[in-house]
Amino acid sequence: MLISGCSINDLRVAAIRNPFPESDKVVAGTLHEPDALRADLDWFCQLQLETAPDLEKHARLDHVARTRDRLKASIDRPLDRRRFSALVNELAASYGVGHIYTFVPTAEWNAWVAGGGRLPSYRFIDDGSALSLRAKDGVESLPEDATLVSFAGVDAAELRGRLRSMVSSETEASLRDSIARSAAVDLWSMGLEAPYRILLRDASGAMIEIDDPGVVASTHSNPFDVATSAEGGAGSSGQPSKLPWSFRWVGDASGEDIGLLTWDSMSSGTEAAWAKELDRVFTELESRKARGLIVDIRANGGGNSENGELLLASVSDRPYRLFGGKLWKRSQAYEEYMERSLVWWASLSRPLFLGDYGRLAFGEQIWINKDEPIAVNPDIRRRFDGPSALLIGPGTYSSARMTADVAKTFQMMLVVGRPTGARANELGDVGYAQLPNSGLIVSFCTAYFLGASGAPENGGPVEPDILVPDDDGGARAVEVAIKALRERDAIPR
């Protein structure tokens, strides 16, 4: 549909604005008094209770209360937002809900980077029992069979416990995957600085000391600027944004005739660009007579589920539904967030699309699309007739998890890899707020989703059709998918 030369996706992007523009004006290093920070922790917990439906059924509230009280007692001096963010991270993680988290304070991070801040040269790996280090690209490897004793003066076992306590995750696999991706930032929030003294013990028992000078850190953009710049045009900086997907041809000894589309984000604001990318990919698949398509969402943290629906309905003509029901709770915090997020004309038109939800009082909740029948979307036509596979793993989250769930439930794509990091039934539909004293930006959930099957008891992650237990996000799952697609392509259609 076009209106004055603009698509609906163009209008959606134009309707979004940064809800927290004042967060960019914070003076880095400002100290906040203990009582104000303790009040922020209380406010955070109250926010979650007021916004999430039936939170007591889906979160560990007793554990949350104990964690909050312990963290409040630990604040014995004024803290800046860098150090306080570590406490809020731990409180958020105590819920055991992947969509409850806090953002890195951008002003403090960028001031640290500008001052020469350096991150560790190693990735942190949690194997389920111990913490180890793996050199990043271009960094000399550590001695084989050496075990980590301490890092930057912190005992390895203690450090592992602290890192695990700061990760918002729903499964053990997701927790480990998140540590590998977020440990460096969590160490920053703990106040650790380069050079990092690493103490190892080799196979003979001898101690090895390494002073890691670290690697240069990159600045962070305001996370709410993404929606306005993700179209691939000029963002807030006036520079083209890097789109979160790439395409190449893969295969085996018989030839490279299978397309591999790596897709790392479904973020709102990319809808139009994603539709154009799929047009380009399907045209290329047809022109080269592709024997299969692999879509890799192993590192996709989600975004707009409509992007996932467009992919699935383009490779399959099976009927489906995106979820089995949505329990939606109305709250003042979510209304305020939406009011701040939308330009005036979009905010005025929003009530037209809310239906019965818009008539709820704050604190009330309602089921939306409960047990909706499966159907084919008449607005999306199938674009590729060959076999297709979807790669998933612990980094597959939120709307990406929803896409995997639909693909698996309705057999729209062959699902390969490891279980998703999020459960099929989960809290989501995220809003954001600022803690009243520190100004840190935190998330909250407004809805509980039943997975595509609609089964309330389906509390686990999305399981692949073909499990690749040794997949580390690299080539192994791609190789398995290629072999499976070869076999499917040989079956007459």
C-alpha positions as CSV (number, residue, x, y, z in Angstrom):
1,M,0.0,0.0,0.0
2,L,1.4,3.4,-0.9
3,I,0.4,6.8,0.5
4,S,1.9,9.9,-1.2
5,G,4.8,7.8,-2.4
6,C,5.6,6.3,1.0
7,S,5.0,2.6,2.0
8,I,3.5,1.6,5.3
9,N,7.0,0.6,6.4
10,D,8.2,4.1,5.6
11,L,5.4,5.6,7.7
12,R,6.2,3.2,10.6
13,V,9.8,4.4,10.6
14,A,8.7,8.1,10.4
15,A,6.4,7.6,13.3
16,I,9.1,6.5,15.7
17,R,11.2,8.9,17.8
18,N,13.8,8.5,20.6
19,P,11.7,8.3,23.8
20,F,14.7,9.3,26.0
21,P,16.6,12.1,24.2
22,E,17.8,13.5,27.5
23,S,19.8,10.4,28.2
24,D,22.5,11.6,25.7
25,K,23.0,14.8,27.8
26,V,24.0,13.0,31.0
27,V,27.4,14.1,32.5
28,A,29.5,11.0,32.8
29,G,30.9,10.2,36.2
30,T,28.1,12.0,38.2
31,L,27.7,10.4,41.6
32,H,24.3,9.4,43.0
33,E,23.6,9.1,46.7
34,P,23.0,5.7,48.2
35,D,19.4,6.4,49.2
36,A,18.5,7.5,45.7
37,L,20.0,4.3,44.2
38,R,18.3,2.1,46.7
39,A,15.0,3.8,45.7
40,D,15.8,3.1,42.1
41,L,16.1,-0.7,42.8
42,D,12.7,-0.6,44.6
43,W,11.2,1.3,41.7
44,F,12.5,-1.2,39.2
45,C,10.8,-4.1,41.0
46,Q,7.5,-2.2,41.3
47,L,7.7,-1.4,37.5
48,Q,8.0,-5.1,36.7
49,L,5.0,-6.0,38.9
50,E,2.8,-3.3,37.4
51,T,3.6,-4.1,33.7
52,A,3.9,-7.9,33.3
53,P,0.9,-10.1,33.3
54,D,0.9,-12.9,35.9
55,L,4.6,-12.2,36.7
56,E,4.5,-14.4,39.7
57,K,3.9,-17.4,37.4
58,H,6.9,-16.7,35.2
59,A,9.5,-15.2,37.4
60,R,11.3,-16.1,40.6
61,L,9.9,-13.3,42.8
62,D,11.3,-14.7,46.1
63,H,14.7,-14.8,44.6
64,V,14.2,-11.3,43.2
65,A,13.3,-9.9,46.6
66,R,16.3,-11.5,48.2
67,T,18.6,-10.1,45.5
68,R,17.1,-6.6,45.7
69,D,17.6,-6.5,49.5
70,R,21.2,-7.7,49.3
71,L,22.0,-5.2,46.5
72,K,20.4,-2.4,48.5
73,A,22.5,-3.3,51.6
74,S,25.7,-3.4,49.5
75,I,25.4,0.3,48.5
76,D,27.5,2.0,51.1
77,R,28.8,5.0,49.2
78,P,27.8,7.2,46.2
79,L,28.1,5.5,42.8
80,D,28.2,6.6,39.2
81,R,26.0,5.0,36.6
82,R,28.7,2.7,35.4
83,R,29.1,0.9,38.8
84,F,25.4,1.1,39.5
85,S,24.5,-0.5,36.2
86,A,26.2,-3.7,37.4
87,L,23.7,-3.8,40.3
88,V,20.7,-3.2,38.1
89,N,21.9,-5.9,35.7
90,E,22.1,-8.4,38.6
91,L,18.6,-7.4,39.8
92,A,17.2,-7.7,36.3
93,A,18.8,-11.1,35.8
94,S,17.3,-12.4,39.0
95,Y,13.9,-12.6,37.3
96,G,15.0,-15.3,34.9
97,V,13.2,-13.5,32.1
98,G,15.2,-12.8,29.0
99,H,13.3,-9.6,28.2
100,I,14.0,-7.9,31.6
101,Y,17.3,-6.1,31.3
102,T,19.1,-2.7,31.4
103,F,21.0,-0.8,28.7
104,V,24.6,0.1,29.1
105,P,24.8,3.8,30.0
106,T,25.9,5.2,26.7
107,A,27.3,8.5,28.0
108,E,29.6,6.8,30.5
109,W,30.7,4.1,28.1
110,N,31.6,6.6,25.4
111,A,33.4,8.9,27.8
112,W,35.5,5.8,28.9
113,V,36.2,4.9,25.3
114,A,37.2,8.6,24.5
115,G,39.6,8.4,27.5
116,G,41.4,5.4,26.0
117,G,39.4,2.5,27.5
118,R,40.4,-0.9,26.4
119,L,38.5,-4.2,26.5
120,P,40.1,-7.6,27.3
121,S,41.8,-9.3,24.3
122,Y,40.1,-12.6,25.2
123,R,36.6,-14.0,25.1
124,F,35.2,-15.6,28.2
125,I,33.8,-19.1,27.8
126,D,31.6,-20.8,30.4
127,D,31.5,-24.5,29.7
128,G,29.0,-25.2,32.5
129,S,31.5,-25.9,35.2
130,A,34.4,-23.4,34.8
131,L,35.4,-20.1,33.1
132,S,38.1,-20.1,30.5
133,L,39.6,-17.6,28.0
134,R,39.8,-17.8,24.2
135,A,41.9,-15.4,22.2
136,K,40.2,-13.0,19.9
137,D,41.2,-12.8,16.2
138,G,44.8,-11.5,15.8
139,V,45.7,-12.2,19.5
140,E,48.2,-14.9,20.5
141,S,46.6,-18.0,21.9
142,L,47.0,-18.9,25.5
143,P,48.9,-22.1,26.5
144,E,46.8,-25.2,25.8
145,D,45.4,-27.1,28.8
146,A,46.0,-24.0,31.0
147,T,43.2,-23.2,33.5
148,L,42.2,-19.8,34.6
149,V,43.0,-19.0,38.2
150,S,42.2,-15.3,38.3
151,F,41.5,-12.3,36.1
152,A,42.3,-8.7,37.0
153,G,42.7,-9.8,40.6
154,V,39.3,-11.6,40.8
155,D,39.3,-15.4,41.5
156,A,38.0,-17.3,38.4
157,A,35.2,-19.1,40.3
158,E,34.1,-15.8,41.8
159,L,34.2,-14.0,38.5
160,R,32.2,-16.8,36.8
161,G,29.5,-16.4,39.5
162,R,29.4,-12.7,39.1
163,L,29.2,-12.8,35.3
164,R,26.4,-15.5,35.5
165,S,24.5,-13.4,38.0
166,M,24.4,-10.4,35.5
167,V,22.9,-12.2,32.5
168,S,19.2,-12.1,31.8
169,S,18.5,-15.5,30.3
170,E,15.8,-18.3,30.3
171,T,18.0,-21.3,29.6
172,E,21.4,-22.5,30.6
173,A,22.6,-22.6,27.0
174,S,21.4,-19.0,26.5
175,L,23.3,-17.9,29.7
176,R,26.6,-19.4,28.5
177,D,26.1,-17.9,25.0
178,S,25.4,-14.5,26.5
179,I,28.5,-14.6,28.7
180,A,30.6,-15.1,25.6
181,R,29.1,-12.0,24.0
182,S,28.6,-9.6,27.0
183,A,31.3,-10.4,29.5
184,A,33.6,-7.6,28.4
185,V,30.9,-5.0,29.0
186,D,29.9,-6.6,32.4
187,L,33.6,-6.4,33.5
188,W,33.5,-2.7,32.6
189,S,30.5,-2.1,34.7
190,M,32.3,-3.9,37.6
191,G,35.1,-1.2,37.2
192,L,37.9,-3.5,35.9
193,E,40.5,-1.7,33.7
194,A,43.4,-2.6,31.4
195,P,46.0,-3.8,31.7
196,Y,44.3,-7.0,32.9
197,R,46.5,-9.3,35.0
198,I,45.7,-12.9,34.0
199,L,46.9,-15.8,36.2
200,L,46.8,-19.3,34.7
201,R,47.9,-22.7,35.9
202,D,49.4,-25.0,33.2
203,A,49.1,-28.8,33.0
204,S,52.2,-29.3,35.2
205,G,50.8,-27.0,37.9
206,A,53.1,-24.1,37.2
207,M,51.7,-20.6,37.3
208,I,51.7,-18.3,34.3
209,E,51.2,-14.6,34.5
210,I,50.1,-12.5,31.6
211,D,49.5,-8.7,31.4
212,D,46.8,-8.2,28.8
213,P,47.0,-4.6,27.4
214,G,43.5,-5.0,26.0
215,V,42.1,-4.0,22.6
216,V,40.6,-0.6,21.6
217,A,36.9,-0.4,22.5
218,S,34.3,1.1,20.2
219,T,31.7,3.7,21.1
220,H,28.0,2.8,21.5
221,S,25.2,4.6,19.7
222,N,22.0,5.4,21.5
223,P,19.9,2.2,21.1
224,F,16.8,4.1,20.3
225,D,18.4,5.7,17.3
226,V,18.4,2.4,15.5
227,A,14.8,2.5,14.4
228,T,15.3,5.8,12.6
229,S,18.5,4.8,10.8
230,A,18.2,1.1,10.1
231,E,16.8,1.6,6.6
232,G,20.3,1.7,5.3
233,G,20.0,5.4,4.5
234,A,21.3,8.3,6.6
235,G,20.9,7.8,10.3
236,S,21.2,10.4,13.0
237,S,24.9,10.7,12.2
238,G,24.2,11.3,8.5
239,Q,26.1,8.1,7.6
240,P,24.7,4.9,6.1
241,S,23.8,2.3,8.7
242,K,25.1,-1.3,8.4
243,L,22.1,-3.6,7.8
244,P,22.1,-6.8,9.9
245,W,22.1,-9.4,7.1
246,S,24.4,-10.7,4.4
247,F,24.1,-13.2,1.6
248,R,26.5,-15.6,-0.1
249,W,26.6,-18.9,-2.0
250,V,27.6,-22.2,-0.2
251,G,27.7,-25.8,-1.2
252,D,29.9,-28.9,-1.2
253,A,32.0,-30.9,-3.7
254,S,29.0,-30.9,-6.1
255,G,29.0,-27.1,-6.3
256,E,28.0,-23.9,-4.6
257,D,24.3,-23.8,-5.5
258,I,22.7,-23.1,-2.1
259,G,22.1,-19.6,-0.8
260,L,23.1,-18.7,2.7
261,L,21.3,-15.7,4.2
262,T,22.8,-14.7,7.5
263,W,20.3,-12.6,9.5
264,D,21.3,-11.1,12.8
265,S,18.5,-8.8,13.7
266,M,14.8,-8.2,13.0
267,S,14.9,-4.7,14.6
268,S,12.0,-2.4,14.0
269,G,12.8,0.1,11.3
270,T,14.3,-2.5,9.0
271,E,11.0,-3.7,7.5
272,A,11.3,-2.0,4.1
273,A,15.0,-2.8,3.7
274,W,14.3,-6.4,4.7
275,A,11.5,-6.7,2.1
276,K,13.9,-5.3,-0.6
277,E,16.6,-7.7,0.5
278,L,14.3,-10.7,0.2
279,D,13.3,-9.5,-3.3
280,R,16.9,-9.4,-4.3
281,V,17.7,-12.8,-2.8
282,F,14.8,-14.6,-4.3
283,T,15.5,-13.1,-7.7
284,E,19.1,-14.3,-7.5
285,L,18.0,-17.7,-6.3
286,E,15.8,-18.0,-9.3
287,S,18.3,-16.8,-11.8
288,R,21.0,-19.3,-10.6
289,K,18.5,-22.1,-10.2
290,A,19.4,-22.6,-6.5
291,R,18.9,-26.1,-5.0
292,G,18.2,-24.7,-1.6
293,L,18.2,-21.8,0.8
294,I,19.6,-21.6,4.3
295,V,18.7,-18.8,6.7
296,D,21.0,-18.4,9.7
297,I,19.3,-16.8,12.7
298,R,21.6,-18.2,15.4
299,A,22.7,-14.7,16.5
300,N,19.3,-13.0,15.9
301,G,18.0,-11.4,19.1
302,G,14.6,-10.6,17.5
303,G,12.7,-7.4,16.7
304,N,9.6,-7.2,14.6
305,S,7.9,-10.6,14.1
306,E,6.4,-9.3,10.8
307,N,9.9,-9.6,9.3
308,G,10.0,-13.3,10.2
309,E,6.5,-13.9,8.8
310,L,7.5,-12.4,5.5
311,L,10.4,-14.8,5.2
312,L,8.4,-17.9,6.2
313,A,5.4,-17.2,3.9
314,S,7.9,-16.6,1.1
315,V,9.4,-20.1,1.3
316,S,6.3,-22.1,2.2
317,D,2.6,-22.1,1.4
318,R,1.6,-24.0,4.5
319,P,-1.0,-22.3,6.8
320,Y,0.3,-21.0,10.1
321,R,-0.1,-18.6,13.0
322,L,2.6,-16.6,14.7
323,F,1.5,-17.5,18.2
324,G,-1.3,-19.3,20.1
325,G,-2.4,-16.3,22.2
326,K,-1.2,-13.1,23.8
327,L,-2.1,-12.1,27.3
328,W,-1.7,-8.3,27.3
329,K,-1.6,-6.1,30.4
330,R,-2.3,-2.4,30.3
331,S,-0.2,-0.2,32.4
332,Q,0.6,3.5,32.9
333,A,4.3,2.8,32.3
334,Y,3.6,1.3,28.8
335,E,1.3,4.1,27.8
336,E,3.9,6.7,28.8
337,Y,6.6,4.8,26.9
338,M,4.4,4.7,23.8
339,E,3.5,8.4,24.1
340,R,7.2,9.3,24.2
341,S,8.1,6.9,21.4
342,L,5.6,8.1,18.7
343,V,5.3,11.4,16.9
344,W,2.1,13.3,17.5
345,W,0.1,12.0,14.5
346,A,1.0,8.4,15.2
347,S,0.1,8.8,18.9
348,L,-3.3,10.2,18.1
349,S,-4.1,7.3,15.7
350,R,-2.9,4.6,18.1
351,P,-6.3,4.1,19.9
352,L,-7.9,3.1,16.6
353,F,-5.8,-0.1,16.6
354,L,-6.0,-1.2,20.2
355,G,-9.5,-2.7,20.3
356,D,-10.6,-4.2,23.6
357,Y,-7.2,-3.7,25.1
358,G,-7.6,0.1,24.8
359,R,-10.7,-0.1,27.0
360,L,-8.9,-1.8,29.9
361,A,-8.1,0.0,33.1
362,F,-4.5,0.1,34.2
363,G,-3.6,-3.3,35.8
364,E,-6.2,-5.2,33.8
365,Q,-5.2,-7.8,31.2
366,I,-6.9,-9.5,28.3
367,W,-6.2,-12.5,25.9
368,I,-5.7,-11.4,22.3
369,N,-5.9,-13.9,19.4
370,K,-6.3,-16.8,21.7
371,D,-6.4,-20.1,19.8
372,E,-6.5,-18.2,16.5
373,P,-7.0,-20.7,13.6
374,I,-4.1,-21.3,11.2
375,A,-4.3,-19.7,7.8
376,V,-2.3,-18.6,4.8
377,N,-1.6,-14.9,4.6
378,P,-3.1,-13.8,1.3
379,D,-0.8,-10.7,1.2
380,I,2.4,-12.7,1.0
381,R,3.1,-15.0,-2.0
382,R,5.5,-17.9,-2.0
383,R,8.8,-16.8,-3.8
384,F,11.0,-19.9,-3.6
385,D,9.9,-23.5,-4.3
386,G,13.1,-25.3,-3.3
387,P,14.0,-26.8,0.1
388,S,14.9,-24.4,2.8
389,A,16.5,-24.6,6.3
390,L,16.6,-22.3,9.3
391,L,19.6,-22.4,11.6
392,I,18.9,-21.7,15.3
393,G,20.8,-21.7,18.6
394,P,21.1,-20.2,22.0
395,G,21.4,-16.7,20.5
396,T,18.0,-17.1,18.8
397,Y,15.7,-14.9,20.9
398,S,12.4,-13.0,21.0
399,S,10.8,-12.6,17.6
400,A,13.6,-14.7,16.1
401,R,12.5,-17.5,18.5
402,M,8.9,-16.9,17.3
403,T,10.0,-17.3,13.7
404,A,11.8,-20.6,14.6
405,D,8.8,-21.8,16.5
406,V,6.4,-21.2,13.6
407,A,8.8,-22.8,11.1
408,K,9.1,-25.9,13.4
409,T,5.4,-26.2,14.4
410,F,4.0,-25.9,10.9
411,Q,7.0,-27.5,9.0
412,M,7.6,-24.4,6.9
413,M,11.4,-24.8,7.0
414,L,13.7,-27.5,8.2
415,V,15.1,-26.3,11.5
416,V,18.8,-27.2,12.2
417,G,21.2,-26.4,15.0
418,R,20.7,-26.2,18.8
419,P,17.7,-25.2,20.9
420,T,16.8,-21.5,21.0
421,G,17.8,-19.3,24.0
422,A,14.2,-18.4,24.7
423,R,11.2,-20.5,25.6
424,A,8.3,-21.1,23.2
425,N,6.0,-19.6,25.7
426,E,7.5,-16.4,27.1
427,L,7.0,-12.9,28.4
428,G,7.7,-10.2,25.9
429,D,6.3,-7.1,24.0
430,V,8.9,-4.9,25.7
431,G,8.6,-1.3,26.8
432,Y,11.2,0.9,28.4
433,A,11.5,3.4,31.2
434,Q,14.1,5.4,33.0
435,L,14.9,4.9,36.7
436,P,13.9,8.1,38.3
437,N,17.1,8.9,40.1
438,S,20.0,7.4,38.1
439,G,18.3,7.7,34.7
440,L,19.4,4.3,33.6
441,I,17.1,2.9,30.9
442,V,15.5,-0.5,31.8
443,S,13.0,-2.8,30.1
444,F,9.7,-4.3,31.1
445,C,7.3,-6.8,29.6
446,T,3.7,-6.2,28.8
447,A,2.5,-9.5,27.4
448,Y,2.8,-13.2,27.8
449,F,2.8,-15.2,24.5
450,L,1.8,-18.8,24.0
451,G,3.9,-20.4,21.3
452,A,2.6,-21.3,17.9
453,S,1.2,-24.6,19.1
454,G,-1.0,-22.8,21.7
455,A,0.0,-25.4,24.4
456,P,0.4,-23.8,27.8
457,E,2.6,-26.7,29.0
458,N,5.2,-26.0,26.3
459,G,7.6,-24.3,28.6
460,G,10.9,-25.3,26.9
461,P,12.9,-23.8,24.0
462,V,12.3,-24.5,20.3
463,E,14.0,-27.7,19.5
464,P,15.6,-28.2,16.1
465,D,14.5,-30.9,13.6
466,I,18.1,-31.9,13.3
467,L,20.2,-31.3,16.4
468,V,23.8,-30.3,15.9
469,P,25.2,-30.6,19.5
470,D,28.7,-29.5,18.6
471,D,27.6,-26.4,16.7
472,D,29.4,-23.3,18.0
473,G,27.8,-20.8,15.6
474,G,30.3,-21.6,12.8
475,A,30.3,-23.9,9.8
476,R,29.2,-27.2,11.4
477,A,25.5,-26.5,11.3
478,V,25.8,-25.0,7.7
479,E,27.4,-28.3,6.6
480,V,24.6,-30.4,8.2
481,A,22.0,-28.2,6.6
482,I,23.6,-28.4,3.1
483,K,23.6,-32.2,3.4
484,A,19.9,-32.3,4.5
485,L,18.8,-29.9,1.7
486,R,20.7,-32.0,-0.9
487,E,18.6,-35.0,0.3
488,R,15.4,-33.1,0.2
489,D,16.1,-31.6,-3.2
490,A,16.5,-35.2,-4.6
491,I,12.9,-36.0,-3.6
492,P,10.5,-35.3,-6.5
493,R,8.1,-32.4,-5.7
